[in-house]
Amino acid sequence: MSEIPQDGQPVGRVPLATNRDVARARKAVGAVMDEGRARPIQKTRFVTAVSEITRNAIVHGGGGVLMIYAHALPRAISVACRDEGGGIENVEEAMRDGFSTAGSLGRGLGGAKRLVDAFEIESTPGGGTTVRMMSRT
């Protein structure tokens, strides 16, 4: 069962194709969190996690889209980041700190998960990846 409510009101959509779109996603999510009166530390943590997953969608997934949702109960914001890339062969391994296919430190997905209140990932090799995250406000 999902920890992230499925009844969120769509409040934003950011197409993801270039590194500039990572900044657009951060700004859009930050604005929604400000409207929801999120504490500054919550906003910083969630926007940082959004930055990581949107960058992954562009670099590893060839682009995609970030959808932003507001929830009444619990009062929260969630995002769904979907790419149409090649998917992740082994999600469990990809979540492990130190795993990287791009020569980075390999802390991205696991780090994003640690920064949010709820995290879900679905990936099909050859069929893309969807990451959903939520922060209570």
N, CA, C and O atoms as CSV, one atom per row, in Angstrom:
chain,resi,resn,atom,element,x,y,z
A,1,MET,N,N,0.841,-1.191,0.000
A,1,MET,CA,C,0.000,0.000,0.000
A,1,MET,C,C,0.877,1.244,0.000
A,1,MET,O,O,1.913,1.283,0.665
A,2,SER,N,N,0.466,2.239,-0.735
A,2,SER,CA,C,1.219,3.464,-0.891
A,2,SER,C,C,1.122,4.341,0.354
A,2,SER,O,O,0.048,4.487,0.939
A,3,GLU,N,N,2.243,4.918,0.751
A,3,GLU,CA,C,2.257,5.903,1.833
A,3,GLU,C,C,1.828,7.276,1.323
A,3,GLU,O,O,1.463,8.151,2.109
A,4,ILE,N,N,1.873,7.457,0.016
A,4,ILE,CA,C,1.561,8.747,-0.575
A,4,ILE,C,C,0.100,8.757,-1.008
A,4,ILE,O,O,-0.300,7.953,-1.849
A,5,PRO,N,N,-0.706,9.667,-0.436
A,5,PRO,CA,C,-2.117,9.717,-0.821
A,5,PRO,C,C,-2.279,9.922,-2.320
A,5,PRO,O,O,-1.505,10.648,-2.944
A,6,GLN,N,N,-3.276,9.285,-2.883
A,6,GLN,CA,C,-3.508,9.382,-4.323
A,6,GLN,C,C,-4.541,10.459,-4.671
A,6,GLN,O,O,-4.912,10.611,-5.835
A,7,ASP,N,N,-5.003,11.203,-3.665
A,7,ASP,CA,C,-6.064,12.186,-3.888
A,7,ASP,C,C,-5.539,13.617,-3.981
A,7,ASP,O,O,-6.288,14.563,-3.740
A,8,GLY,N,N,-4.281,13.785,-4.322
A,8,GLY,CA,C,-3.707,15.125,-4.384
A,8,GLY,C,C,-4.282,15.958,-5.517
A,8,GLY,O,O,-4.660,15.441,-6.569
A,9,GLN,N,N,-4.335,17.247,-5.277
A,9,GLN,CA,C,-4.779,18.217,-6.281
A,9,GLN,C,C,-3.569,18.618,-7.122
A,9,GLN,O,O,-2.591,19.123,-6.570
A,10,PRO,N,N,-3.604,18.408,-8.447
A,10,PRO,CA,C,-2.466,18.841,-9.270
A,10,PRO,C,C,-2.306,20.357,-9.191
A,10,PRO,O,O,-3.260,21.102,-9.416
A,11,VAL,N,N,-1.090,20.809,-8.869
A,11,VAL,CA,C,-0.845,22.245,-8.750
A,11,VAL,C,C,0.336,22.710,-9.604
A,11,VAL,O,O,0.657,23.898,-9.615
A,12,GLY,N,N,0.976,21.797,-10.310
A,12,GLY,CA,C,2.092,22.199,-11.152
A,12,GLY,C,C,2.588,21.070,-12.023
A,12,GLY,O,O,2.434,19.892,-11.700
A,13,ARG,N,N,3.194,21.458,-13.144
A,13,ARG,CA,C,3.771,20.501,-14.090
A,13,ARG,C,C,5.009,21.144,-14.690
A,13,ARG,O,O,4.952,22.267,-15.193
A,14,VAL,N,N,6.137,20.425,-14.638
A,14,VAL,CA,C,7.383,20.944,-15.190
A,14,VAL,C,C,7.950,19.910,-16.158
A,14,VAL,O,O,8.353,18.829,-15.731
A,15,PRO,N,N,7.990,20.223,-17.460
A,15,PRO,CA,C,8.654,19.327,-18.415
A,15,PRO,C,C,10.155,19.305,-18.107
A,15,PRO,O,O,10.737,20.325,-17.735
A,16,LEU,N,N,10.763,18.149,-18.263
A,16,LEU,CA,C,12.185,17.986,-17.943
A,16,LEU,C,C,12.960,17.570,-19.187
A,16,LEU,O,O,12.808,16.453,-19.682
A,17,ALA,N,N,13.783,18.471,-19.679
A,17,ALA,CA,C,14.583,18.159,-20.863
A,17,ALA,C,C,16.033,18.636,-20.733
A,17,ALA,O,O,16.939,18.015,-21.288
A,18,THR,N,N,16.256,19.733,-20.006
A,18,THR,CA,C,17.602,20.300,-19.882
A,18,THR,C,C,17.903,20.594,-18.414
A,18,THR,O,O,17.014,20.539,-17.564
A,19,ASN,N,N,19.168,20.906,-18.128
A,19,ASN,CA,C,19.544,21.241,-16.756
A,19,ASN,C,C,18.792,22.456,-16.227
A,19,ASN,O,O,18.575,22.562,-15.019
A,20,ARG,N,N,18.392,23.367,-17.096
A,20,ARG,CA,C,17.601,24.522,-16.645
A,20,ARG,C,C,16.253,24.085,-16.067
A,20,ARG,O,O,15.688,24.759,-15.206
A,21,ASP,N,N,15.756,22.964,-16.546
A,21,ASP,CA,C,14.475,22.470,-16.034
A,21,ASP,C,C,14.587,21.980,-14.595
A,21,ASP,O,O,13.592,21.970,-13.871
A,22,VAL,N,N,15.773,21.577,-14.171
A,22,VAL,CA,C,15.982,21.217,-12.766
A,22,VAL,C,C,15.727,22.445,-11.905
A,22,VAL,O,O,15.047,22.358,-10.882
A,23,ALA,N,N,16.264,23.583,-12.311
A,23,ALA,CA,C,16.045,24.835,-11.568
A,23,ALA,C,C,14.568,25.225,-11.589
A,23,ALA,O,O,14.037,25.694,-10.582
A,24,ARG,N,N,13.905,25.036,-12.725
A,24,ARG,CA,C,12.466,25.340,-12.806
A,24,ARG,C,C,11.669,24.453,-11.853
A,24,ARG,O,O,10.744,24.921,-11.189
A,25,ALA,N,N,12.029,23.181,-11.789
A,25,ALA,CA,C,11.335,22.247,-10.890
A,25,ALA,C,C,11.545,22.662,-9.433
A,25,ALA,O,O,10.597,22.677,-8.649
A,26,ARG,N,N,12.771,22.995,-9.075
A,26,ARG,CA,C,13.070,23.439,-7.711
A,26,ARG,C,C,12.236,24.672,-7.353
A,26,ARG,O,O,11.655,24.746,-6.271
A,27,LYS,N,N,12.186,25.627,-8.266
A,27,LYS,CA,C,11.450,26.866,-8.017
A,27,LYS,C,C,9.956,26.592,-7.869
A,27,LYS,O,O,9.315,27.132,-6.967
A,28,ALA,N,N,9.401,25.767,-8.737
A,28,ALA,CA,C,7.968,25.459,-8.683
A,28,ALA,C,C,7.604,24.741,-7.385
A,28,ALA,O,O,6.607,25.078,-6.747
A,29,VAL,N,N,8.402,23.765,-6.996
A,29,VAL,CA,C,8.129,23.026,-5.755
A,29,VAL,C,C,8.294,23.943,-4.547
A,29,VAL,O,O,7.491,23.895,-3.615
A,30,GLY,N,N,9.328,24.775,-4.561
A,30,GLY,CA,C,9.536,25.714,-3.455
A,30,GLY,C,C,8.366,26.667,-3.288
A,30,GLY,O,O,7.965,26.973,-2.165
A,31,ALA,N,N,7.816,27.138,-4.404
A,31,ALA,CA,C,6.674,28.060,-4.336
A,31,ALA,C,C,5.445,27.378,-3.732
A,31,ALA,O,O,4.731,27.982,-2.931
A,32,VAL,N,N,5.200,26.130,-4.110
A,32,VAL,CA,C,4.063,25.388,-3.547
A,32,VAL,C,C,4.285,25.164,-2.056
A,32,VAL,O,O,3.344,25.259,-1.267
A,33,MET,N,N,5.507,24.871,-1.669
A,33,MET,CA,C,5.792,24.660,-0.241
A,33,MET,C,C,5.624,25.962,0.542
A,33,MET,O,O,5.157,25.947,1.681
A,34,ASP,N,N,6.002,27.086,-0.066
A,34,ASP,CA,C,5.786,28.377,0.593
A,34,ASP,C,C,4.297,28.631,0.794
A,34,ASP,O,O,3.878,29.093,1.855
A,35,GLU,N,N,3.499,28.328,-0.229
A,35,GLU,CA,C,2.043,28.499,-0.108
A,35,GLU,C,C,1.475,27.629,1.000
A,35,GLU,O,O,0.529,28.023,1.682
A,36,GLY,N,N,2.047,26.456,1.178
A,36,GLY,CA,C,1.594,25.540,2.233
A,36,GLY,C,C,2.212,25.823,3.581
A,36,GLY,O,O,1.972,25.103,4.550
A,37,ARG,N,N,3.018,26.885,3.643
A,37,ARG,CA,C,3.664,27.315,4.884
A,37,ARG,C,C,4.553,26.233,5.493
A,37,ARG,O,O,4.569,26.026,6.707
A,38,ALA,N,N,5.284,25.554,4.626
A,38,ALA,CA,C,6.232,24.545,5.100
A,38,ALA,C,C,7.361,25.235,5.861
A,38,ALA,O,O,7.735,26.364,5.544
A,39,ARG,N,N,7.892,24.556,6.851
A,39,ARG,CA,C,9.047,25.086,7.582
A,39,ARG,C,C,10.240,25.141,6.630
A,39,ARG,O,O,10.350,24.307,5.731
A,40,PRO,N,N,11.125,26.105,6.814
A,40,PRO,CA,C,12.274,26.252,5.916
A,40,PRO,C,C,13.107,24.978,5.766
A,40,PRO,O,O,13.558,24.667,4.664
A,41,ILE,N,N,13.314,24.246,6.844
A,41,ILE,CA,C,14.124,23.019,6.746
A,41,ILE,C,C,13.402,21.958,5.911
A,41,ILE,O,O,14.036,21.229,5.148
A,42,GLN,N,N,12.075,21.873,6.057
A,42,GLN,CA,C,11.308,20.933,5.229
A,42,GLN,C,C,11.444,21.300,3.763
A,42,GLN,O,O,11.664,20.440,2.910
A,43,LYS,N,N,11.311,22.583,3.483
A,43,LYS,CA,C,11.407,23.054,2.101
A,43,LYS,C,C,12.790,22.731,1.533
A,43,LYS,O,O,12.897,22.210,0.424
A,44,THR,N,N,13.824,23.031,2.271
A,44,THR,CA,C,15.187,22.779,1.796
A,44,THR,C,C,15.399,21.300,1.502
A,44,THR,O,O,15.953,20.943,0.462
A,45,ARG,N,N,14.961,20.445,2.415
A,45,ARG,CA,C,15.146,18.999,2.231
A,45,ARG,C,C,14.379,18.494,1.010
A,45,ARG,O,O,14.919,17.738,0.202
A,46,PHE,N,N,13.116,18.914,0.876
A,46,PHE,CA,C,12.297,18.403,-0.223
A,46,PHE,C,C,12.785,18.941,-1.569
A,46,PHE,O,O,12.858,18.191,-2.543
A,47,VAL,N,N,13.113,20.211,-1.632
A,47,VAL,CA,C,13.600,20.789,-2.880
A,47,VAL,C,C,14.928,20.136,-3.290
A,47,VAL,O,O,15.179,19.949,-4.481
A,48,THR,N,N,15.763,19.795,-2.333
A,48,THR,CA,C,17.011,19.096,-2.635
A,48,THR,C,C,16.724,17.717,-3.225
A,48,THR,O,O,17.367,17.313,-4.194
A,49,ALA,N,N,15.775,17.001,-2.654
A,49,ALA,CA,C,15.399,15.685,-3.180
A,49,ALA,C,C,14.815,15.808,-4.587
A,49,ALA,O,O,15.112,14.990,-5.458
A,50,VAL,N,N,13.991,16.823,-4.805
A,50,VAL,CA,C,13.416,17.059,-6.138
A,50,VAL,C,C,14.530,17.330,-7.142
A,50,VAL,O,O,14.485,16.842,-8.271
A,51,SER,N,N,15.511,18.095,-6.740
A,51,SER,CA,C,16.641,18.384,-7.611
A,51,SER,C,C,17.323,17.092,-8.053
A,51,SER,O,O,17.660,16.932,-9.226
A,52,GLU,N,N,17.520,16.195,-7.135
A,52,GLU,CA,C,18.192,14.924,-7.459
A,52,GLU,C,C,17.373,14.073,-8.424
A,52,GLU,O,O,17.909,13.566,-9.410
A,53,ILE,N,N,16.089,13.914,-8.150
A,53,ILE,CA,C,15.313,13.013,-9.025
A,53,ILE,C,C,15.063,13.622,-10.398
A,53,ILE,O,O,14.987,12.900,-11.391
A,54,THR,N,N,14.933,14.950,-10.463
A,54,THR,CA,C,14.732,15.561,-11.778
A,54,THR,C,C,16.012,15.502,-12.605
A,54,THR,O,O,15.964,15.289,-13.816
A,55,ARG,N,N,17.147,15.689,-11.955
A,55,ARG,CA,C,18.426,15.569,-12.661
A,55,ARG,C,C,18.596,14.135,-13.178
A,55,ARG,O,O,19.049,13.929,-14.304
A,56,ASN,N,N,18.235,13.160,-12.364
A,56,ASN,CA,C,18.309,11.761,-12.804
A,56,ASN,C,C,17.411,11.512,-14.011
A,56,ASN,O,O,17.801,10.801,-14.937
A,57,ALA,N,N,16.218,12.090,-14.006
A,57,ALA,CA,C,15.288,11.897,-15.130
A,57,ALA,C,C,15.884,12.445,-16.420
A,57,ALA,O,O,15.686,11.871,-17.491
A,58,ILE,N,N,16.607,13.546,-16.323
A,58,ILE,CA,C,17.217,14.144,-17.506
A,58,ILE,C,C,18.463,13.372,-17.935
A,58,ILE,O,O,18.600,13.012,-19.104
A,59,VAL,N,N,19.368,13.119,-16.993
A,59,VAL,CA,C,20.652,12.492,-17.317
A,59,VAL,C,C,20.490,11.022,-17.694
A,59,VAL,O,O,21.044,10.573,-18.698
A,60,HIS,N,N,19.736,10.276,-16.896
A,60,HIS,CA,C,19.626,8.825,-17.101
A,60,HIS,C,C,18.381,8.422,-17.885
A,60,HIS,O,O,18.369,7.377,-18.537
A,61,GLY,N,N,17.341,9.241,-17.826
A,61,GLY,CA,C,16.076,8.880,-18.473
A,61,GLY,C,C,15.777,9.646,-19.738
A,61,GLY,O,O,14.733,9.436,-20.356
A,62,GLY,N,N,16.678,10.536,-20.138
A,62,GLY,CA,C,16.472,11.272,-21.378
A,62,GLY,C,C,15.401,12.341,-21.306
A,62,GLY,O,O,14.958,12.841,-22.340
A,63,GLY,N,N,14.977,12.701,-20.108
A,63,GLY,CA,C,13.931,13.714,-19.935
A,63,GLY,C,C,12.646,13.100,-19.436
A,63,GLY,O,O,12.530,11.880,-19.315
A,64,GLY,N,N,11.694,13.943,-19.150
A,64,GLY,CA,C,10.419,13.463,-18.625
A,64,GLY,C,C,9.562,14.606,-18.160
A,64,GLY,O,O,9.548,15.678,-18.766
A,65,VAL,N,N,8.836,14.371,-17.066
A,65,VAL,CA,C,7.944,15.398,-16.534
A,65,VAL,C,C,7.860,15.243,-15.015
A,65,VAL,O,O,7.894,14.132,-14.488
A,66,LEU,N,N,7.748,16.383,-14.323
A,66,LEU,CA,C,7.527,16.401,-12.884
A,66,LEU,C,C,6.133,16.959,-12.641
A,66,LEU,O,O,5.825,18.070,-13.071
A,67,MET,N,N,5.302,16.209,-11.964
A,67,MET,CA,C,3.969,16.663,-11.563
A,67,MET,C,C,4.021,16.982,-10.068
A,67,MET,O,O,4.639,16.257,-9.289
A,68,ILE,N,N,3.364,18.076,-9.682
A,68,ILE,CA,C,3.345,18.526,-8.295
A,68,ILE,C,C,1.905,18.481,-7.796
A,68,ILE,O,O,0.988,18.932,-8.483
A,69,TYR,N,N,1.713,17.934,-6.596
A,69,TYR,CA,C,0.370,17.775,-6.017
A,69,TYR,C,C,0.327,18.351,-4.606
A,69,TYR,O,O,1.304,18.269,-3.863
A,70,ALA,N,N,-0.810,18.933,-4.247
A,70,ALA,CA,C,-1.070,19.389,-2.884
A,70,ALA,C,C,-2.113,18.463,-2.275
A,70,ALA,O,O,-3.066,18.060,-2.941
A,71,HIS,N,N,-1.922,18.132,-1.009
A,71,HIS,CA,C,-2.832,17.226,-0.295
A,71,HIS,C,C,-3.385,17.930,0.940
A,71,HIS,O,O,-2.672,18.659,1.629
A,72,ALA,N,N,-4.667,17.699,1.205
A,72,ALA,CA,C,-5.307,18.317,2.372
A,72,ALA,C,C,-5.060,17.497,3.638
A,72,ALA,O,O,-4.681,18.054,4.668
A,73,LEU,N,N,-5.267,16.199,3.573
A,73,LEU,CA,C,-5.093,15.326,4.744
A,73,LEU,C,C,-4.327,14.079,4.336
A,73,LEU,O,O,-4.848,13.283,3.555
A,74,PRO,N,N,-3.131,13.880,4.824
A,74,PRO,CA,C,-2.410,14.842,5.647
A,74,PRO,C,C,-2.002,16.037,4.804
A,74,PRO,O,O,-1.852,15.935,3.587
A,75,ARG,N,N,-1.825,17.175,5.473
A,75,ARG,CA,C,-1.391,18.370,4.758
A,75,ARG,C,C,0.028,18.110,4.260
A,75,ARG,O,O,0.967,17.982,5.045
A,76,ALA,N,N,0.161,18.034,2.929
A,76,ALA,CA,C,1.441,17.629,2.356
A,76,ALA,C,C,1.550,18.083,0.914
A,76,ALA,O,O,0.573,18.513,0.300
A,77,ILE,N,N,2.753,17.979,0.392
A,77,ILE,CA,C,3.014,18.157,-1.025
A,77,ILE,C,C,3.669,16.868,-1.507
A,77,ILE,O,O,4.474,16.261,-0.801
A,78,SER,N,N,3.312,16.466,-2.712
A,78,SER,CA,C,3.987,15.308,-3.299
A,78,SER,C,C,4.339,15.622,-4.740
A,78,SER,O,O,3.783,16.532,-5.355
A,79,VAL,N,N,5.269,14.852,-5.260
A,79,VAL,CA,C,5.667,14.973,-6.655
A,79,VAL,C,C,5.722,13.581,-7.262
A,79,VAL,O,O,5.932,12.586,-6.568
A,80,ALA,N,N,5.530,13.539,-8.564
A,80,ALA,CA,C,5.733,12.320,-9.341
A,80,ALA,C,C,6.619,12.702,-10.512
A,80,ALA,O,O,6.240,13.530,-11.341
A,81,CYS,N,N,7.786,12.107,-10.581
A,81,CYS,CA,C,8.752,12.390,-11.641
A,81,CYS,C,C,8.826,11.156,-12.535
A,81,CYS,O,O,9.221,10.077,-12.094
A,82,ARG,N,N,8.442,11.331,-13.787
A,82,ARG,CA,C,8.368,10.210,-14.737
A,82,ARG,C,C,9.298,10.466,-15.905
A,82,ARG,O,O,9.302,11.552,-16.485
A,83,ASP,N,N,10.091,9.451,-16.248
A,83,ASP,CA,C,10.900,9.544,-17.458
A,83,ASP,C,C,10.543,8.374,-18.369
A,83,ASP,O,O,9.899,7.415,-17.946
A,84,GLU,N,N,10.962,8.466,-19.597
A,84,GLU,CA,C,10.680,7.424,-20.588
A,84,GLU,C,C,11.961,6.700,-20.991
A,84,GLU,O,O,12.047,6.130,-22.079
A,85,GLY,N,N,12.949,6.728,-20.108
A,85,GLY,CA,C,14.241,6.122,-20.409
A,85,GLY,C,C,14.222,4.609,-20.360
A,85,GLY,O,O,13.170,3.973,-20.424
A,86,GLY,N,N,15.403,4.058,-20.248
A,86,GLY,CA,C,15.577,2.618,-20.283
A,86,GLY,C,C,15.243,1.902,-18.996
A,86,GLY,O,O,15.351,0.678,-18.928
A,87,GLY,N,N,14.840,2.629,-17.977
A,87,GLY,CA,C,14.491,2.002,-16.704
A,87,GLY,C,C,15.723,1.615,-15.905
A,87,GLY,O,O,16.856,1.792,-16.353
A,88,ILE,N,N,15.485,1.092,-14.736
A,88,ILE,CA,C,16.553,0.673,-13.829
A,88,ILE,C,C,16.494,-0.846,-13.726
A,88,ILE,O,O,15.462,-1.414,-13.365
A,89,GLU,N,N,17.588,-1.486,-14.041
A,89,GLU,CA,C,17.634,-2.957,-14.007
A,89,GLU,C,C,17.390,-3.499,-12.605
A,89,GLU,O,O,16.607,-4.430,-12.418
A,90,ASN,N,N,18.076,-2.903,-11.608
A,90,ASN,CA,C,17.998,-3.404,-10.244
A,90,ASN,C,C,17.773,-2.215,-9.309
A,90,ASN,O,O,18.726,-1.547,-8.909
A,91,VAL,N,N,16.528,-1.957,-8.966
A,91,VAL,CA,C,16.177,-0.793,-8.143
A,91,VAL,C,C,16.845,-0.880,-6.776
A,91,VAL,O,O,17.351,0.124,-6.273
A,92,GLU,N,N,16.856,-2.052,-6.175
A,92,GLU,CA,C,17.470,-2.204,-4.852
A,92,GLU,C,C,18.945,-1.792,-4.884
A,92,GLU,O,O,19.419,-1.095,-3.987
A,93,GLU,N,N,19.652,-2.219,-5.903
A,93,GLU,CA,C,21.058,-1.852,-6.039
A,93,GLU,C,C,21.206,-0.356,-6.299
A,93,GLU,O,O,22.105,0.278,-5.747
A,94,ALA,N,N,20.347,0.209,-7.123
A,94,ALA,CA,C,20.411,1.638,-7.438
A,94,ALA,C,C,20.155,2.508,-6.212
A,94,ALA,O,O,20.632,3.641,-6.148
A,95,MET,N,N,19.412,1.994,-5.245
A,95,MET,CA,C,19.112,2.738,-4.030
A,95,MET,C,C,20.275,2.707,-3.033
A,95,MET,O,O,20.298,3.495,-2.087
A,96,ARG,N,N,21.219,1.820,-3.236
A,96,ARG,CA,C,22.342,1.652,-2.316
A,96,ARG,C,C,23.350,2.781,-2.500
A,96,ARG,O,O,23.738,3.097,-3.625
A,97,ASP,N,N,23.773,3.388,-1.392
A,97,ASP,CA,C,24.806,4.424,-1.456
A,97,ASP,C,C,26.062,3.843,-2.084
A,97,ASP,O,O,26.481,2.730,-1.767
A,98,GLY,N,N,26.648,4.615,-2.973
A,98,GLY,CA,C,27.873,4.205,-3.645
A,98,GLY,C,C,27.642,3.628,-5.023
A,98,GLY,O,O,28.589,3.494,-5.798
A,99,PHE,N,N,26.384,3.274,-5.357
A,99,PHE,CA,C,26.092,2.733,-6.680
A,99,PHE,C,C,25.937,3.882,-7.663
A,99,PHE,O,O,25.186,4.825,-7.409
A,100,SER,N,N,26.645,3.806,-8.783
A,100,SER,CA,C,26.558,4.847,-9.802
A,100,SER,C,C,26.820,4.255,-11.170
A,100,SER,O,O,27.696,3.407,-11.339
A,101,THR,N,N,26.052,4.712,-12.144
A,101,THR,CA,C,26.325,4.341,-13.525
A,101,THR,C,C,26.953,5.511,-14.271
A,101,THR,O,O,27.285,5.401,-15.451
A,102,ALA,N,N,27.113,6.635,-13.570
A,102,ALA,CA,C,27.614,7.849,-14.224
A,102,ALA,C,C,28.923,8.344,-13.632
A,102,ALA,O,O,29.350,9.459,-13.934
A,103,GLY,N,N,29.570,7.537,-12.792
A,103,GLY,CA,C,30.832,7.944,-12.199
A,103,GLY,C,C,30.699,8.962,-11.082
A,103,GLY,O,O,31.678,9.612,-10.715
A,104,SER,N,N,29.487,9.111,-10.534
A,104,SER,CA,C,29.268,10.063,-9.439
A,104,SER,C,C,29.496,9.356,-8.101
A,104,SER,O,O,29.938,8.207,-8.064
A,105,LEU,N,N,29.190,10.051,-7.007
A,105,LEU,CA,C,29.345,9.456,-5.680
A,105,LEU,C,C,28.307,8.383,-5.389
A,105,LEU,O,O,28.479,7.587,-4.466
A,106,GLY,N,N,27.235,8.354,-6.166
A,106,GLY,CA,C,26.228,7.316,-5.982
A,106,GLY,C,C,25.394,7.472,-4.731
A,106,GLY,O,O,25.076,6.488,-4.063
A,107,ARG,N,N,25.039,8.695,-4.411
A,107,ARG,CA,C,24.211,8.931,-3.219
A,107,ARG,C,C,22.856,9.501,-3.577
A,107,ARG,O,O,22.094,9.868,-2.683
A,108,GLY,N,N,22.530,9.586,-4.857
A,108,GLY,CA,C,21.349,10.282,-5.332
A,108,GLY,C,C,20.025,9.754,-4.863
A,108,GLY,O,O,19.341,10.421,-4.088
A,109,LEU,N,N,19.634,8.566,-5.309
A,109,LEU,CA,C,18.307,8.049,-4.962
A,109,LEU,C,C,18.183,7.779,-3.470
A,109,LEU,O,O,17.179,8.141,-2.858
A,110,GLY,N,N,19.182,7.154,-2.884
A,110,GLY,CA,C,19.140,6.892,-1.442
A,110,GLY,C,C,19.116,8.178,-0.637
A,110,GLY,O,O,18.414,8.281,0.369
A,111,GLY,N,N,19.883,9.152,-1.087
A,111,GLY,CA,C,19.889,10.447,-0.414
A,111,GLY,C,C,18.547,11.139,-0.516
A,111,GLY,O,O,18.066,11.712,0.461
A,112,ALA,N,N,17.934,11.090,-1.701
A,112,ALA,CA,C,16.607,11.686,-1.875
A,112,ALA,C,C,15.605,11.020,-0.932
A,112,ALA,O,O,14.788,11.698,-0.309
A,113,LYS,N,N,15.669,9.716,-0.832
A,113,LYS,CA,C,14.740,8.984,0.037
A,113,LYS,C,C,14.892,9.429,1.490
A,113,LYS,O,O,13.899,9.561,2.206
A,114,ARG,N,N,16.122,9.658,1.925
A,114,ARG,CA,C,16.349,10.066,3.317
A,114,ARG,C,C,15.849,11.482,3.607
A,114,ARG,O,O,15.645,11.834,4.768
A,115,LEU,N,N,15.652,12.288,2.582
A,115,LEU,CA,C,15.253,13.685,2.769
A,115,LEU,C,C,13.737,13.909,2.811
A,115,LEU,O,O,13.286,15.010,3.127
A,116,VAL,N,N,12.958,12.886,2.498
A,116,VAL,CA,C,11.514,13.061,2.370
A,116,VAL,C,C,10.759,12.184,3.365
A,116,VAL,O,O,11.337,11.288,3.980
A,117,ASP,N,N,9.462,12.452,3.516
A,117,ASP,CA,C,8.637,11.669,4.437
A,117,ASP,C,C,8.159,10.352,3.829
A,117,ASP,O,O,7.931,9.381,4.551
A,118,ALA,N,N,8.008,10.316,2.518
A,118,ALA,CA,C,7.601,9.074,1.835
A,118,ALA,C,C,8.260,9.058,0.465
A,118,ALA,O,O,8.393,10.095,-0.185
A,119,PHE,N,N,8.673,7.867,0.032
A,119,PHE,CA,C,9.410,7.706,-1.222
A,119,PHE,C,C,8.993,6.383,-1.850
A,119,PHE,O,O,8.956,5.345,-1.191
A,120,GLU,N,N,8.681,6.447,-3.138
A,120,GLU,CA,C,8.337,5.237,-3.887
A,120,GLU,C,C,9.010,5.309,-5.242
A,120,GLU,O,O,9.134,6.387,-5.823
A,121,ILE,N,N,9.442,4.171,-5.744
A,121,ILE,CA,C,10.037,4.130,-7.064
A,121,ILE,C,C,9.515,2.906,-7.805
A,121,ILE,O,O,9.451,1.803,-7.263
A,122,GLU,N,N,9.147,3.135,-9.057
A,122,GLU,CA,C,8.716,2.056,-9.948
A,122,GLU,C,C,9.548,2.171,-11.211
A,122,GLU,O,O,9.656,3.247,-11.798
A,123,SER,N,N,10.130,1.070,-11.622
A,123,SER,CA,C,10.935,1.105,-12.835
A,123,SER,C,C,10.837,-0.223,-13.555
A,123,SER,O,O,10.832,-1.291,-12.941
A,124,THR,N,N,10.762,-0.131,-14.858
A,124,THR,CA,C,10.709,-1.307,-15.709
A,124,THR,C,C,11.836,-1.199,-16.718
A,124,THR,O,O,11.876,-0.242,-17.491
A,125,PRO,N,N,12.762,-2.166,-16.730
A,125,PRO,CA,C,13.808,-2.104,-17.749
A,125,PRO,C,C,13.185,-1.945,-19.137
A,125,PRO,O,O,12.345,-2.742,-19.554
A,126,GLY,N,N,13.610,-0.912,-19.831
A,126,GLY,CA,C,13.074,-0.609,-21.151
A,126,GLY,C,C,11.798,0.195,-21.127
A,126,GLY,O,O,11.289,0.577,-22.180
A,127,GLY,N,N,11.259,0.467,-19.918
A,127,GLY,CA,C,9.963,1.129,-19.840
A,127,GLY,C,C,9.904,2.376,-18.999
A,127,GLY,O,O,8.810,2.861,-18.713
A,128,GLY,N,N,11.037,2.918,-18.590
A,128,GLY,CA,C,11.026,4.157,-17.836
A,128,GLY,C,C,10.945,3.971,-16.339
A,128,GLY,O,O,10.822,2.857,-15.830
A,129,THR,N,N,11.016,5.097,-15.645
A,129,THR,CA,C,11.039,5.116,-14.174
A,129,THR,C,C,10.117,6.218,-13.684
A,129,THR,O,O,10.047,7.298,-14.269
A,130,THR,N,N,9.411,5.927,-12.601
A,130,THR,CA,C,8.604,6.937,-11.900
A,130,THR,C,C,9.048,6.964,-10.442
A,130,THR,O,O,9.088,5.929,-9.776
A,131,VAL,N,N,9.377,8.142,-9.958
A,131,VAL,CA,C,9.709,8.337,-8.543
A,131,VAL,C,C,8.632,9.243,-7.961
A,131,VAL,O,O,8.335,10.307,-8.503
A,132,ARG,N,N,8.049,8.800,-6.839
A,132,ARG,CA,C,7.063,9.616,-6.120
A,132,ARG,C,C,7.640,9.914,-4.745
A,132,ARG,O,O,8.210,9.043,-4.087
A,133,MET,N,N,7.479,11.170,-4.325
A,133,MET,CA,C,7.970,11.581,-3.014
A,133,MET,C,C,6.936,12.488,-2.373
A,133,MET,O,O,6.150,13.141,-3.060
A,134,MET,N,N,6.948,12.521,-1.026
A,134,MET,CA,C,6.013,13.372,-0.300
A,134,MET,C,C,6.705,14.008,0.899
A,134,MET,O,O,7.569,13.405,1.535
A,135,SER,N,N,6.302,15.242,1.188
A,135,SER,CA,C,6.736,15.930,2.392
A,135,SER,C,C,5.495,16.495,3.070
A,135,SER,O,O,4.678,17.152,2.425
A,136,ARG,N,N,5.349,16.245,4.356
A,136,ARG,CA,C,4.266,16.856,5.110
A,136,ARG,C,C,4.606,18.319,5.349
A,136,ARG,O,O,5.760,18.659,5.610
A,137,THR,N,N,3.602,19.183,5.261
A,137,THR,CA,C,3.860,20.619,5.467
A,137,THR,C,C,3.218,21.112,6.736
A,137,THR,O,O,3.331,22.292,7.066
